[in-house]
Amino acid sequence: MEAQAALRRERAAEKLRENLSRRKQQVRARRSGQADETDGLPAAKPAAAKMDES
């Protein structure tokens, strides 16, 4: 049980480090005038979201 908790904490710490690194890269990109390179899907448009609800 204790080993599982330690493993969970280690994974969470790694995710936090990745997130911090990504945020720092975004700040550097904004300072230099480059576009942000985001991971994941683009945000949905409000009109498209309303059509999906019906």
N, C-alpha and C positions, 0 to 999 in steps of 0.2 A: 504493500500500500504506500509506504513512504517513498519507494523508488518511483512509483507512478506520479506522485505529487511533485517530486523533484524533476521528472521528465516534463510534466506540464509546465512548471515554472520556467524551465529552460526553453521550451518552445515559445512560451509567451514573451520571454525576454528577447528571443531572436526576432519575433514578429515586430516588437517595439523598435528594435534596432533597424530593421528593414524600413519601417514606416518613417522613422526619423531620417534615414538616409534619403528616402524618396522625397520627403518634404524639403530637405536641404537642397537637393537637386532642382526642385521646382523654384525655390527662392533664387538660386544662382541663375536659372534660366530667365526668370523675370528681370533680374538686374541687368543681364546682358541683352535683353530684348528678344529672346527666343521664345517660341511657343512652348507651352507646357506639353510634355508627353505623358498622357495619363494612361493608366492601366484600366482595363475593364470596358464595359459597354458605355456608349454615349447616353446622356440623359434623354428621356422620352419627351416629346413635345406635348404640351397640355392638350391640344386637340386630339392627338392620337390616343392619349390616355382616356379621354372621355368616350371615344368610340369603342374602346376595349371594354368599358364598364357595362355597356348595354347588352 
